[in-house]
């Protein structure tokens, strides 16, 4: 019973698509490692708001109470520069064109690491905590 419960709580998924390259590659296996409030830059498995039957792998960028901007390859959170390894790949993004409010409680702004092709919060909006299935262990290898 314990064995079955472990794999139910910490499932493995195959990566499909290129939106998380170079961190994860097509057909790579990832495993949920935690079920807690996501922190900035955690990679999560989620149901996107516009396609609740699908599963996406995305990186948490914005937390509740924040405003996100990308300008000239830099991430700004509440007008402060924050180091983001993939910011150089991100087109300029202005929060004020997205919303006149901060990110609400229990919602997150997510992006794929391959920012030029990723379908993420810039397209489908914020993700609620309820839509997040778990946090993925980074450093997986292709199987």
C-alpha positions as CSV (number, residue, x, y, z in Angstrom):
1,X,0.0,0.0,0.0
2,X,2.8,2.4,0.8
3,X,4.4,1.8,-2.6
4,X,1.2,2.6,-4.4
5,X,0.6,5.7,-2.3
6,X,4.1,7.0,-3.1
7,X,3.6,6.9,-6.8
8,X,0.2,8.5,-6.5
9,X,1.6,11.4,-4.5
10,X,4.9,11.7,-6.5
11,X,4.0,10.7,-10.0
12,X,6.3,10.7,-13.0
13,X,5.5,12.4,-16.3
14,X,7.0,12.4,-19.8
15,X,8.0,15.8,-21.1
16,X,6.1,16.6,-24.3
17,X,7.2,19.6,-26.4
18,X,10.0,22.1,-26.3
19,X,8.7,24.9,-24.1
20,X,11.1,23.9,-21.2
21,X,14.2,23.5,-23.3
22,X,17.1,23.5,-22.3
23,X,16.1,22.5,-18.8
24,X,14.0,19.6,-19.9
25,X,13.9,17.8,-23.3
26,X,11.2,15.9,-25.3
27,X,10.4,12.5,-23.7
28,X,12.5,13.2,-20.6
29,X,11.0,11.8,-17.4
30,X,10.3,14.2,-14.6
31,X,8.9,13.4,-11.1
32,X,6.9,15.4,-8.7
33,X,9.0,15.8,-5.5
34,X,6.9,18.1,-3.3
35,X,3.4,19.4,-2.6
36,X,3.9,22.8,-0.9
37,X,3.3,26.4,-1.8
38,X,5.5,27.1,-4.8
39,X,8.4,29.4,-4.6
40,X,9.9,31.5,-7.3
41,X,11.7,29.5,-10.0
42,X,10.2,26.2,-8.9
43,X,9.2,24.0,-11.9
44,X,5.7,22.7,-11.5
45,X,3.3,20.3,-13.3
46,X,-0.1,22.1,-13.8
47,X,-3.4,22.1,-15.6
48,X,-3.5,25.3,-17.7
49,X,-6.6,27.4,-17.2
50,X,-7.5,27.3,-20.9
51,X,-7.2,23.5,-21.2
52,X,-7.9,21.9,-17.8
53,X,-7.5,18.4,-19.2
54,X,-3.9,19.0,-20.3
55,X,-0.7,18.9,-18.3
56,X,2.0,21.5,-18.6
57,X,5.5,21.9,-17.1
58,X,6.3,25.5,-16.3
59,X,8.5,27.6,-14.0
60,X,7.0,29.9,-11.3
61,X,8.1,33.5,-11.9
62,X,5.5,35.6,-10.1
63,X,4.1,35.1,-6.6
64,X,0.9,36.5,-5.0
65,X,1.2,40.3,-4.4
66,X,3.7,40.9,-7.2
67,X,3.8,42.6,-10.6
68,X,6.1,41.2,-13.2
69,X,7.9,43.0,-16.0
70,X,10.6,42.0,-18.4
71,X,12.6,44.8,-20.1
72,X,15.7,44.5,-22.2
73,X,16.4,40.9,-21.0
74,X,15.9,41.7,-17.3
75,X,13.2,40.5,-14.9
76,X,11.7,43.1,-12.7
77,X,9.5,42.2,-9.7
78,X,7.7,45.1,-8.1
79,X,10.2,47.4,-10.0
80,X,13.3,45.6,-8.5
81,X,15.7,43.6,-10.7
82,X,15.7,39.8,-9.9
83,X,18.2,37.4,-11.5
84,X,16.5,35.0,-13.9
85,X,18.6,32.6,-15.9
86,X,16.2,32.8,-18.8
87,X,15.4,36.5,-18.8
88,X,17.7,37.1,-21.9
89,X,15.3,34.8,-23.8
90,X,12.2,36.8,-22.8
91,X,10.5,39.4,-24.9
92,X,9.6,42.7,-23.2
93,X,6.5,42.2,-21.0
94,X,4.7,45.0,-19.2
95,X,2.5,43.9,-16.3
96,X,0.3,47.1,-16.7
97,X,-0.8,45.8,-20.1
98,X,-1.8,42.5,-18.5
99,X,-3.5,43.7,-15.3
100,X,-4.0,46.8,-13.1
101,X,-3.8,44.6,-10.0
102,X,-1.0,42.6,-8.4
103,X,-1.1,38.8,-8.6
104,X,-4.0,37.7,-6.4
105,X,-3.6,35.4,-3.3
106,X,-3.1,31.7,-4.3
107,X,-2.3,32.6,-8.0
108,X,1.0,32.4,-9.9
109,X,2.6,33.7,-13.1
110,X,4.4,30.9,-14.9
111,X,6.7,30.8,-17.9
112,X,8.4,28.1,-19.9
113,X,12.2,28.2,-20.1
114,X,12.1,28.4,-23.9
115,X,10.4,31.7,-23.7
116,X,10.2,32.4,-27.5
117,X,7.8,29.4,-28.0
118,X,6.3,28.7,-24.6
119,X,2.5,28.9,-24.1
120,X,2.3,30.2,-20.6
121,X,0.8,32.9,-18.4
122,X,1.5,35.5,-21.1
123,X,-1.1,33.7,-23.1
124,X,-3.4,31.8,-20.8
125,X,-3.2,34.0,-17.7
126,X,-2.4,33.3,-14.1
127,X,-2.5,29.8,-12.6
128,X,-4.3,29.0,-9.4
129,X,-2.7,27.0,-6.7
130,X,-5.4,24.4,-7.2
131,X,-4.3,23.9,-10.8
132,X,-0.7,23.0,-9.7
133,X,-0.3,19.2,-9.2
134,X,3.2,19.4,-7.7
135,X,6.8,20.7,-7.8
136,X,9.2,18.8,-10.1
137,X,12.6,17.6,-9.0
138,X,15.2,19.4,-11.2
139,X,18.2,17.8,-12.6
140,X,16.5,14.8,-14.2
141,X,18.1,13.1,-17.1
142,X,16.7,11.6,-20.3
143,X,15.5,8.1,-19.9
